[in-house]
Amino acid sequence: MTALLFVLFLLFMLLGVPIALAIGASALVALHAQGVPLMVLPQQMFQGINSFALVAVPMFILAGDLMAQGKVSEKLVAFADSLFGFLKGGLSIVSVGAGMFFAAISGSGAATTAAVGSSLVPELRKKGYDPASAASLIAASGTIGVVIPPSVPMIIYAVIAQQSVSQLFLSGILPGIAMGLGLATIAIVQAYRRHYPRGTAFSPATIWRTFRSASWGLMTPVIILGGIFSGVFTPSEAAVVAVNYALLVSLFVYRDLGLADVYRILIRSAITTSVIMLVIATSAVLSWTLSSWQVPGAIAQAVLSLSTDPYVIMLLVVAVILLTGVFIETASALIILTPVLLPLVTQLGIDPIHFGLIIVVGLAIGMITPPVAINLYVASSVTQLPLERITRAIIPYLLGLIAVLLLVVYVPILLGLSG
């Protein structure tokens, strides 16, 4: 029966059926073939989204969209330029720095890529940077958007694995910074090889001026994370605070959005949220079906029979995560893989919070690996470059991110994680 489920899922995917419908339909047919009452389907769908923690998902999406559409991204880029622009190939470092700043606001890889790309691409072209390499770096920097908190995938993982959102957020800071440092190192090497120019001269006065201008945006992660870690409010409440703060900054401080813009952003955020929630609901049915058939336990035993070496097994787990990220978008892959892989890694003594970072970082890399590479599509749209050119240029950054993932897996103590 398990084989029937997976064959149907692959068939629906090959036919181009949307991922949520492919998951739900394959589970429905498999359950019906087994004689399970179909009332289970809506019950498990509702159970899958009946979580207070998931309230944070639409709120963080909306807060990120509000910040991305306004002047916040421009001011963050200007601040990053004042800090790193004086270096050789400084605008490359600015791409990474701005991506990290915006990651602490949006919780979304695509939003981070779009916000940084739209602000930096014209300047990168003007300074003579290779367009494809610049676009690929911006797309790679966007992956940090789901690792540095707040992070929508971390919230979804926390709900599935029944872990603390706050702990996951806290654990994501150092791995996110490591991803940024890895990308920046590669960018600096390329800048020297290609003789990129230096950017804005270093000036404390400029740093102070741009910091003051960007301070409203920079305060967002301080308010969100400070409130969560101090216990003032929960992650879900923090998401609502973030939306109110984004509205305050956009409507009354920078005054870069009108009511018509807010309405348009509300509609777009609602559509994005609906897609994610439908995927979560249908994936809950799939997870329940696999659990009732004891598939995760069987997979764990099968993998453990291949090798008793935890290092080898974790390498297999990483390969599965990366391969899944190539073909399935982040939220869907997270919901499908977590119930299957979590029992396996816990048998190896891996802490669920540590594994949460492994799977989130691994699936974040999937955002830049075609065919399902949302960050590349966004970068292509922003730069008007063919996807093929950007894909070729992204390879060095992809390898750098995989190296960081292996650090997260095998040397967690360096990144503040417990193994």
BELQUIJO-V736305 format. One record per residue. N is the residue number from 1. RES is the residue in one small letter. PHI is phi in degrees with one decimal (999 if undefined). OMEGA is omega in degrees with one decimal (NA if undefined). NEAR is the number of other ideal C-beta (glycine too) atoms within 12 Angstrom. Layout:
n:N res:RES phi:PHI omega:OMEGA near:NEAR
n:N res:RES phi:PHI omega:OMEGA near:NEAR
This chain:
n:1 res:m phi:999 omega:177.0 near:23
n:2 res:t phi:-62.6 omega:178.7 near:25
n:3 res:a phi:-61.9 omega:178.8 near:14
n:4 res:l phi:-61.0 omega:-178.5 near:21
n:5 res:l phi:-60.7 omega:-176.0 near:33
n:6 res:f phi:-71.8 omega:177.1 near:26
n:7 res:v phi:-64.2 omega:178.6 near:18
n:8 res:l phi:-63.0 omega:-179.9 near:30
n:9 res:f phi:-61.1 omega:179.5 near:36
n:10 res:l phi:-63.8 omega:179.6 near:18
n:11 res:l phi:-63.4 omega:178.9 near:17
n:12 res:f phi:-62.5 omega:179.4 near:25
n:13 res:m phi:-63.9 omega:179.9 near:27
n:14 res:l phi:-65.7 omega:178.5 near:12
n:15 res:l phi:-79.8 omega:178.5 near:14
n:16 res:g phi:83.1 omega:177.3 near:11
n:17 res:v phi:-69.6 omega:177.7 near:19
n:18 res:p phi:-52.1 omega:-171.0 near:20
n:19 res:i phi:-56.0 omega:-178.5 near:32
n:20 res:a phi:-62.8 omega:-179.9 near:34
n:21 res:l phi:-70.6 omega:178.2 near:25
n:22 res:a phi:-63.2 omega:179.0 near:34
n:23 res:i phi:-65.7 omega:-177.2 near:44
n:24 res:g phi:-64.8 omega:-177.3 near:36
n:25 res:a phi:-66.9 omega:-179.7 near:26
n:26 res:s phi:-65.1 omega:177.4 near:37
n:27 res:a phi:-66.0 omega:179.9 near:43
n:28 res:l phi:-60.7 omega:-178.9 near:31
n:29 res:v phi:-64.1 omega:-179.3 near:27
n:30 res:a phi:-64.0 omega:178.5 near:33
n:31 res:l phi:-64.6 omega:179.9 near:31
n:32 res:h phi:-63.9 omega:179.1 near:21
n:33 res:a phi:-63.4 omega:-179.8 near:19
n:34 res:q phi:-87.5 omega:178.8 near:19
n:35 res:g phi:83.9 omega:177.7 near:10
n:36 res:v phi:-76.4 omega:178.4 near:22
n:37 res:p phi:-55.8 omega:-175.0 near:13
n:38 res:l phi:-71.4 omega:174.2 near:20
n:39 res:m phi:-61.1 omega:178.0 near:14
n:40 res:v phi:-60.4 omega:-175.1 near:24
n:41 res:l phi:-59.2 omega:179.3 near:29
n:42 res:p phi:-65.0 omega:178.8 near:20
n:43 res:q phi:-61.8 omega:-178.8 near:19
n:44 res:q phi:-72.3 omega:175.7 near:32
n:45 res:m phi:-62.1 omega:179.2 near:29
n:46 res:f phi:-65.5 omega:-179.5 near:19
n:47 res:q phi:-60.7 omega:-177.7 near:21
n:48 res:g phi:-65.4 omega:-178.7 near:34
n:49 res:i phi:-108.5 omega:-179.2 near:31
n:50 res:n phi:-87.0 omega:-178.3 near:18
n:51 res:s phi:-140.2 omega:-179.8 near:25
n:52 res:f phi:-62.8 omega:-178.3 near:18
n:53 res:a phi:-62.6 omega:-178.2 near:33
n:54 res:l phi:-71.4 omega:174.6 near:34
n:55 res:v phi:-59.3 omega:-178.1 near:26
n:56 res:a phi:-67.9 omega:-174.5 near:43
n:57 res:v phi:-61.7 omega:-179.8 near:42
n:58 res:p phi:-63.9 omega:-178.4 near:33
n:59 res:m phi:-69.7 omega:178.5 near:37
n:60 res:f phi:-67.8 omega:176.3 near:50
n:61 res:i phi:-61.9 omega:-179.9 near:44
n:62 res:l phi:-65.5 omega:179.6 near:38
n:63 res:a phi:-61.3 omega:178.7 near:45
n:64 res:g phi:-64.1 omega:178.8 near:49
n:65 res:d phi:-65.4 omega:179.5 near:41
n:66 res:l phi:-63.2 omega:179.6 near:41
n:67 res:m phi:-68.7 omega:-177.2 near:53
n:68 res:a phi:-68.5 omega:-176.1 near:46
n:69 res:q phi:-80.6 omega:-177.7 near:36
n:70 res:g phi:-95.5 omega:-176.5 near:37
n:71 res:k phi:-85.6 omega:-176.6 near:27
n:72 res:v phi:-58.2 omega:-178.1 near:44
n:73 res:s phi:-62.8 omega:178.9 near:43
n:74 res:e phi:-61.9 omega:-177.8 near:30
n:75 res:k phi:-72.2 omega:175.6 near:36
n:76 res:l phi:-67.4 omega:176.8 near:43
n:77 res:v phi:-63.4 omega:179.2 near:44
n:78 res:a phi:-63.0 omega:178.5 near:35
n:79 res:f phi:-66.6 omega:177.8 near:34
n:80 res:a phi:-61.6 omega:179.3 near:43
n:81 res:d phi:-64.9 omega:179.5 near:42
n:82 res:s phi:-66.8 omega:-179.6 near:33
n:83 res:l phi:-83.8 omega:-170.3 near:32
n:84 res:f phi:-116.0 omega:-172.6 near:35
n:85 res:g phi:-63.2 omega:-176.7 near:35
n:86 res:f phi:-72.9 omega:-179.6 near:23
n:87 res:l phi:-73.0 omega:175.4 near:29
n:88 res:k phi:-66.5 omega:-172.8 near:23
n:89 res:g phi:69.0 omega:-172.6 near:36
n:90 res:g phi:-57.2 omega:-178.5 near:34
n:91 res:l phi:-65.7 omega:174.7 near:44
n:92 res:s phi:-65.0 omega:179.1 near:49
n:93 res:i phi:-67.7 omega:177.5 near:42
n:94 res:v phi:-61.4 omega:178.1 near:47
n:95 res:s phi:-57.7 omega:-178.7 near:54
n:96 res:v phi:-70.6 omega:-179.1 near:50
n:97 res:g phi:-61.1 omega:178.8 near:40
n:98 res:a phi:-64.8 omega:177.2 near:55
n:99 res:g phi:-62.0 omega:178.9 near:53
n:100 res:m phi:-68.5 omega:177.7 near:44
n:101 res:f phi:-60.5 omega:-176.6 near:46
n:102 res:f phi:-72.7 omega:176.2 near:54
n:103 res:a phi:-60.1 omega:-180.0 near:48
n:104 res:a phi:-75.7 omega:179.3 near:43
n:105 res:i phi:-114.9 omega:-165.0 near:50
n:106 res:s phi:-89.6 omega:-174.2 near:50
n:107 res:g phi:75.9 omega:-175.6 near:56
n:108 res:s phi:-135.0 omega:178.2 near:48
n:109 res:g phi:-69.1 omega:-179.0 near:52
n:110 res:a phi:-65.1 omega:179.6 near:41
n:111 res:a phi:-64.1 omega:178.5 near:44
n:112 res:t phi:-64.1 omega:179.2 near:55
n:113 res:t phi:-61.3 omega:-178.4 near:50
n:114 res:a phi:-66.0 omega:-176.8 near:37
n:115 res:a phi:-65.7 omega:-178.3 near:44
n:116 res:v phi:-70.6 omega:-177.9 near:54
n:117 res:g phi:-62.1 omega:-178.1 near:45
n:118 res:s phi:-64.8 omega:-179.5 near:30
n:119 res:s phi:-84.4 omega:-170.9 near:36
n:120 res:l phi:-101.0 omega:-173.1 near:46
n:121 res:v phi:-54.2 omega:179.5 near:36
n:122 res:p phi:-58.0 omega:-179.0 near:19
n:123 res:e phi:-70.5 omega:178.6 near:30
n:124 res:l phi:-62.5 omega:178.2 near:42
n:125 res:r phi:-65.6 omega:-178.1 near:21
n:126 res:k phi:-63.3 omega:-177.5 near:14
n:127 res:k phi:-85.7 omega:175.6 near:29
n:128 res:g phi:87.6 omega:177.2 near:18
n:129 res:y phi:-72.6 omega:175.9 near:35
n:130 res:d phi:-61.6 omega:-173.3 near:28
n:131 res:p phi:-59.8 omega:-177.6 near:28
n:132 res:a phi:-66.7 omega:179.2 near:33
n:133 res:s phi:-65.1 omega:179.1 near:39
n:134 res:a phi:-63.8 omega:179.6 near:44
n:135 res:a phi:-64.7 omega:-179.5 near:45
n:136 res:s phi:-67.7 omega:178.3 near:48
n:137 res:l phi:-65.5 omega:178.2 near:56
n:138 res:i phi:-63.5 omega:178.1 near:56
n:139 res:a phi:-64.3 omega:178.9 near:52
n:140 res:a phi:-65.4 omega:177.6 near:52
n:141 res:s phi:-63.8 omega:179.1 near:55
n:142 res:g phi:-63.1 omega:179.0 near:54
n:143 res:t phi:-63.4 omega:179.6 near:56
n:144 res:i phi:-66.3 omega:-177.2 near:55
n:145 res:g phi:-60.3 omega:179.9 near:53
n:146 res:v phi:-104.4 omega:179.9 near:56
n:147 res:v phi:-108.9 omega:173.6 near:54
n:148 res:i phi:-70.1 omega:-176.8 near:45
n:149 res:p phi:-68.4 omega:2.0 near:49
n:150 res:p phi:-74.8 omega:-175.7 near:50
n:151 res:s phi:-139.3 omega:178.9 near:54
n:152 res:v phi:-63.6 omega:177.8 near:53
n:153 res:p phi:-59.2 omega:178.0 near:51
n:154 res:m phi:-64.5 omega:178.1 near:50
n:155 res:i phi:-64.2 omega:179.6 near:46
n:156 res:i phi:-62.8 omega:178.0 near:45
n:157 res:y phi:-61.0 omega:-178.7 near:48
n:158 res:a phi:-59.6 omega:179.2 near:40
n:159 res:v phi:-66.3 omega:-177.6 near:39
n:160 res:i phi:-67.3 omega:-175.2 near:42
n:161 res:a phi:-87.0 omega:-178.8 near:39
n:162 res:q phi:55.7 omega:178.4 near:18
n:163 res:q phi:-115.8 omega:-178.4 near:31
n:164 res:s phi:-79.1 omega:175.6 near:24
n:165 res:v phi:-62.3 omega:-178.7 near:45
n:166 res:s phi:-60.7 omega:179.2 near:33
n:167 res:q phi:-64.2 omega:178.1 near:28
n:168 res:l phi:-64.1 omega:177.8 near:46
n:169 res:f phi:-58.5 omega:-178.6 near:45
n:170 res:l phi:-63.0 omega:-178.4 near:30
n:171 res:s phi:-73.1 omega:-176.7 near:37
n:172 res:g phi:-82.2 omega:-173.8 near:47
n:173 res:i phi:-66.0 omega:-177.0 near:30
n:174 res:l phi:-66.7 omega:174.8 near:27
n:175 res:p phi:-59.7 omega:177.3 near:47
n:176 res:g phi:-63.8 omega:177.4 near:46
n:177 res:i phi:-64.8 omega:178.6 near:29
n:178 res:a phi:-62.2 omega:176.8 near:34
n:179 res:m phi:-62.1 omega:178.7 near:48
n:180 res:g phi:-63.0 omega:-179.8 near:42
n:181 res:l phi:-65.5 omega:178.2 near:27
n:182 res:g phi:-62.8 omega:179.0 near:38
n:183 res:l phi:-65.4 omega:-179.6 near:47
n:184 res:a phi:-64.5 omega:178.9 near:37
n:185 res:t phi:-62.2 omega:178.9 near:27
n:186 res:i phi:-63.4 omega:-179.7 near:36
n:187 res:a phi:-63.2 omega:179.8 near:42
n:188 res:i phi:-66.7 omega:178.4 near:28
n:189 res:v phi:-60.0 omega:179.1 near:21
n:190 res:q phi:-66.0 omega:179.9 near:31
n:191 res:a phi:-62.3 omega:179.3 near:34
n:192 res:y phi:-72.2 omega:179.3 near:17
n:193 res:r phi:-67.8 omega:-175.7 near:16
n:194 res:r phi:-99.5 omega:176.3 near:21
n:195 res:h phi:57.5 omega:176.3 near:14
n:196 res:y phi:-69.7 omega:-178.6 near:30
n:197 res:p phi:-77.7 omega:170.3 near:23
n:198 res:r phi:-78.6 omega:-177.5 near:23
n:199 res:g phi:-102.3 omega:-177.8 near:35
n:200 res:t phi:-61.2 omega:178.2 near:28
n:201 res:a phi:-63.6 omega:-179.6 near:16
n:202 res:f phi:-68.3 omega:-178.6 near:17
n:203 res:s phi:-151.3 omega:177.0 near:17
n:204 res:p phi:-56.0 omega:-179.7 near:13
n:205 res:a phi:-65.2 omega:178.2 near:13
n:206 res:t phi:-66.6 omega:178.2 near:22
n:207 res:i phi:-60.2 omega:-179.1 near:23
n:208 res:w phi:-63.9 omega:-178.8 near:15
n:209 res:r phi:-65.7 omega:-178.6 near:18
n:210 res:t phi:-70.4 omega:176.7 near:31
n:211 res:f phi:-64.7 omega:178.7 near:25
n:212 res:r phi:-62.1 omega:-179.6 near:18
n:213 res:s phi:-67.4 omega:-177.4 near:25
n:214 res:a phi:-91.4 omega:-171.3 near:36
n:215 res:s phi:-61.1 omega:179.2 near:23
n:216 res:w phi:-64.0 omega:177.1 near:30
n:217 res:g phi:-71.4 omega:-179.4 near:45
n:218 res:l phi:-65.8 omega:179.4 near:30
n:219 res:m phi:-73.2 omega:-176.6 near:29
n:220 res:t phi:-58.0 omega:178.6 near:45
n:221 res:p phi:-64.7 omega:178.1 near:39
n:222 res:v phi:-62.7 omega:179.9 near:23
n:223 res:i phi:-66.6 omega:-176.7 near:33
n:224 res:i phi:-64.2 omega:-174.9 near:44
n:225 res:l phi:-71.9 omega:177.6 near:32
n:226 res:g phi:-61.3 omega:179.3 near:22
n:227 res:g phi:-66.2 omega:-179.5 near:28
n:228 res:i phi:-68.9 omega:-173.3 near:32
n:229 res:f phi:-73.2 omega:177.0 near:24
n:230 res:s phi:-85.4 omega:179.4 near:15
n:231 res:g phi:84.2 omega:179.6 near:12
n:232 res:v phi:-67.3 omega:175.6 near:16
n:233 res:f phi:-147.8 omega:-179.7 near:24
n:234 res:t phi:-79.4 omega:176.1 near:26
n:235 res:p phi:-56.1 omega:178.7 near:42
n:236 res:s phi:-65.6 omega:177.1 near:29
n:237 res:e phi:-67.5 omega:178.0 near:25
n:238 res:a phi:-62.2 omega:179.4 near:38
n:239 res:a phi:-63.6 omega:177.9 near:44
n:240 res:v phi:-67.3 omega:176.3 near:26
n:241 res:v phi:-60.6 omega:-179.8 near:31
n:242 res:a phi:-62.1 omega:178.6 near:43
n:243 res:v phi:-64.2 omega:179.4 near:37
n:244 res:n phi:-62.2 omega:179.2 near:23
n:245 res:y phi:-67.2 omega:178.6 near:32
n:246 res:a phi:-62.2 omega:177.3 near:44
n:247 res:l phi:-64.3 omega:179.5 near:32
n:248 res:l phi:-60.1 omega:-177.8 near:26
n:249 res:v phi:-66.3 omega:-174.9 near:34
n:250 res:s phi:-72.5 omega:-174.9 near:34
n:251 res:l phi:-88.1 omega:-169.5 near:24
n:252 res:f phi:-117.9 omega:-179.7 near:16
n:253 res:v phi:-95.2 omega:179.1 near:23
n:254 res:y phi:-83.0 omega:179.3 near:27
n:255 res:r phi:52.4 omega:-177.9 near:16
n:256 res:d phi:-101.4 omega:177.1 near:26
n:257 res:l phi:-127.1 omega:173.8 near:28
n:258 res:g phi:-105.0 omega:-179.2 near:17
n:259 res:l phi:-62.8 omega:178.3 near:13
n:260 res:a phi:-64.2 omega:177.9 near:12
n:261 res:d phi:-66.0 omega:179.9 near:22
n:262 res:v phi:-62.4 omega:178.7 near:24
n:263 res:y phi:-61.2 omega:179.8 near:15
n:264 res:r phi:-63.0 omega:179.4 near:17
n:265 res:i phi:-67.2 omega:177.3 near:32
n:266 res:l phi:-60.1 omega:-179.5 near:26
n:267 res:i phi:-63.1 omega:-177.9 near:16
n:268 res:r phi:-64.0 omega:179.2 near:25
n:269 res:s phi:-65.3 omega:178.6 near:35
n:270 res:a phi:-64.6 omega:178.3 near:20
n:271 res:i phi:-64.3 omega:178.9 near:18
n:272 res:t phi:-59.5 omega:179.6 near:30
n:273 res:t phi:-63.0 omega:-179.3 near:30
n:274 res:s phi:-60.6 omega:178.7 near:20
n:275 res:v phi:-62.0 omega:-178.8 near:25
n:276 res:i phi:-62.6 omega:-178.0 near:37
n:277 res:m phi:-66.3 omega:177.6 near:31
n:278 res:l phi:-66.0 omega:176.8 near:27
n:279 res:v phi:-62.9 omega:179.4 near:39
n:280 res:i phi:-61.9 omega:-177.2 near:43
n:281 res:a phi:-64.7 omega:-178.8 near:35
n:282 res:t phi:-70.2 omega:179.0 near:39
n:283 res:s phi:-68.3 omega:176.6 near:43
n:284 res:a phi:-62.6 omega:176.5 near:39
n:285 res:v phi:-64.2 omega:179.4 near:43
n:286 res:l phi:-61.9 omega:-179.7 near:46
n:287 res:s phi:-62.0 omega:179.6 near:38
n:288 res:w phi:-63.6 omega:-179.7 near:30
n:289 res:t phi:-63.1 omega:-179.9 near:40
n:290 res:l phi:-64.0 omega:179.9 near:36
n:291 res:s phi:-65.8 omega:-179.2 near:24
n:292 res:s phi:-66.6 omega:176.2 near:23
n:293 res:w phi:-89.5 omega:179.1 near:26
n:294 res:q phi:57.9 omega:179.3 near:17
n:295 res:v phi:-67.1 omega:-179.8 near:28
n:296 res:p phi:-56.3 omega:179.0 near:31
n:297 res:g phi:-64.5 omega:179.2 near:22
n:298 res:a phi:-64.9 omega:178.4 near:18
n:299 res:i phi:-64.5 omega:179.0 near:30
n:300 res:a phi:-59.4 omega:179.7 near:25
n:301 res:q phi:-65.6 omega:179.7 near:16
n:302 res:a phi:-63.5 omega:179.9 near:17
n:303 res:v phi:-67.5 omega:-179.9 near:29
n:304 res:l phi:-65.3 omega:178.0 near:23
n:305 res:s phi:-74.5 omega:179.2 near:13
n:306 res:l phi:-74.2 omega:-178.0 near:16
n:307 res:s phi:-160.7 omega:175.5 near:16
n:308 res:t phi:-101.3 omega:-179.7 near:12
n:309 res:d phi:-79.1 omega:-178.0 near:13
n:310 res:p phi:-61.2 omega:179.2 near:22
n:311 res:y phi:-67.1 omega:178.4 near:18
n:312 res:v phi:-68.1 omega:-179.2 near:18
n:313 res:i phi:-62.7 omega:179.5 near:29
n:314 res:m phi:-66.8 omega:175.5 near:34
n:315 res:l phi:-65.6 omega:175.8 near:24
n:316 res:l phi:-64.5 omega:178.9 near:27
n:317 res:v phi:-61.7 omega:178.4 near:42
n:318 res:v phi:-61.1 omega:179.7 near:34
n:319 res:a phi:-61.8 omega:178.8 near:21
n:320 res:v phi:-64.1 omega:-179.5 near:30
n:321 res:i phi:-63.1 omega:-178.8 near:42
n:322 res:l phi:-63.6 omega:-179.6 near:33
n:323 res:l phi:-65.6 omega:178.4 near:20
n:324 res:t phi:-64.5 omega:179.2 near:31
n:325 res:g phi:-64.1 omega:177.7 near:43
n:326 res:v phi:-68.7 omega:-170.6 near:25
n:327 res:f phi:-109.2 omega:-175.1 near:27
n:328 res:i phi:-127.9 omega:-177.7 near:35
n:329 res:e phi:-67.6 omega:-165.0 near:40
n:330 res:t phi:-55.7 omega:-175.7 near:48
n:331 res:a phi:-61.0 omega:-179.1 near:49
n:332 res:s phi:-64.0 omega:-179.4 near:39
n:333 res:a phi:-61.7 omega:-179.6 near:38
n:334 res:l phi:-61.9 omega:-176.8 near:44
n:335 res:i phi:-71.7 omega:179.6 near:45
n:336 res:i phi:-75.9 omega:-172.1 near:45
n:337 res:l phi:-79.1 omega:-172.6 near:44
n:338 res:t phi:-57.2 omega:-179.7 near:46
n:339 res:p phi:-65.4 omega:-178.6 near:36
n:340 res:v phi:-82.7 omega:-173.1 near:38
n:341 res:l phi:-90.6 omega:-175.9 near:43
n:342 res:l phi:-60.3 omega:177.4 near:36
n:343 res:p phi:-60.0 omega:-179.8 near:30
n:344 res:l phi:-66.9 omega:-175.2 near:36
n:345 res:v phi:-70.7 omega:177.3 near:38
n:346 res:t phi:-67.5 omega:174.4 near:25
n:347 res:q phi:-66.0 omega:177.9 near:22
n:348 res:l phi:-86.2 omega:-179.9 near:30
n:349 res:g phi:87.9 omega:178.4 near:16
n:350 res:i phi:-79.9 omega:178.0 near:32
n:351 res:d phi:-65.6 omega:-179.9 near:24
n:352 res:p phi:-57.5 omega:177.1 near:30
n:353 res:i phi:-67.6 omega:176.9 near:36
n:354 res:h phi:-60.4 omega:179.3 near:37
n:355 res:f phi:-66.0 omega:176.4 near:43
n:356 res:g phi:-58.0 omega:178.0 near:49
n:357 res:l phi:-69.2 omega:178.8 near:50
n:358 res:i phi:-60.5 omega:-175.2 near:48
n:359 res:i phi:-72.9 omega:178.8 near:54
n:360 res:v phi:-68.8 omega:178.5 near:52
n:361 res:v phi:-64.0 omega:-179.5 near:50
n:362 res:g phi:-62.6 omega:179.9 near:45
n:363 res:l phi:-76.1 omega:173.6 near:49
n:364 res:a phi:-62.0 omega:177.4 near:56
n:365 res:i phi:-62.2 omega:177.3 near:47
n:366 res:g phi:-62.0 omega:178.5 near:41
n:367 res:m phi:-70.7 omega:178.9 near:47
n:368 res:i phi:-123.5 omega:178.4 near:51
n:369 res:t phi:-118.2 omega:-180.0 near:37
n:370 res:p phi:-59.5 omega:9.8 near:26
n:371 res:p phi:-83.7 omega:-179.9 near:18
n:372 res:v phi:-96.0 omega:-174.6 near:26
n:373 res:a phi:-134.0 omega:-171.2 near:37
n:374 res:i phi:-59.0 omega:-178.9 near:37
n:375 res:n phi:-65.3 omega:178.4 near:50
n:376 res:l phi:-67.4 omega:178.7 near:44
n:377 res:y phi:-64.7 omega:178.5 near:29
n:378 res:v phi:-64.6 omega:179.4 near:37
n:379 res:a phi:-62.2 omega:178.1 near:50
n:380 res:s phi:-63.8 omega:179.9 near:32
n:381 res:s phi:-66.3 omega:-177.8 near:23
n:382 res:v phi:-69.1 omega:-174.1 near:33
n:383 res:t phi:-93.8 omega:-176.7 near:35
n:384 res:q phi:61.7 omega:177.3 near:18
n:385 res:l phi:-101.4 omega:176.8 near:31
n:386 res:p phi:-61.6 omega:-178.9 near:18
n:387 res:l phi:-59.7 omega:-177.0 near:27
n:388 res:e phi:-62.5 omega:-179.8 near:16
n:389 res:r phi:-64.9 omega:-179.2 near:23
n:390 res:i phi:-67.0 omega:-178.9 near:39
n:391 res:t phi:-62.3 omega:177.9 near:28
n:392 res:r phi:-64.5 omega:-176.2 near:20
n:393 res:a phi:-74.3 omega:-174.2 near:34
n:394 res:i phi:-82.8 omega:-172.3 near:41
n:395 res:i phi:-55.5 omega:179.5 near:23
n:396 res:p phi:-59.5 omega:-179.6 near:27
n:397 res:y phi:-70.0 omega:176.8 near:48
n:398 res:l phi:-61.5 omega:178.8 near:37
n:399 res:l phi:-63.7 omega:177.7 near:21
n:400 res:g phi:-63.5 omega:179.4 near:35
n:401 res:l phi:-68.7 omega:176.9 near:47
n:402 res:i phi:-64.8 omega:177.2 near:34
n:403 res:a phi:-61.7 omega:177.5 near:25
n:404 res:v phi:-64.9 omega:178.1 near:41
n:405 res:l phi:-59.1 omega:179.0 near:39
n:406 res:l phi:-65.7 omega:173.3 near:30
n:407 res:l phi:-64.0 omega:178.3 near:29
n:408 res:v phi:-60.3 omega:-177.5 near:45
n:409 res:v phi:-74.4 omega:-167.1 near:37
n:410 res:y phi:-101.3 omega:179.7 near:24
n:411 res:v phi:-128.6 omega:-174.2 near:21
n:412 res:p phi:-62.9 omega:-176.6 near:30
n:413 res:i phi:-63.2 omega:178.5 near:14
n:414 res:l phi:-66.8 omega:-176.6 near:19
n:415 res:l phi:-109.1 omega:175.4 near:33
n:416 res:g phi:74.3 omega:-179.4 near:23
n:417 res:l phi:-107.7 omega:174.8 near:32
n:418 res:s phi:-93.6 omega:-176.3 near:19
n:419 res:g phi:-75.3 omega:NA near:25
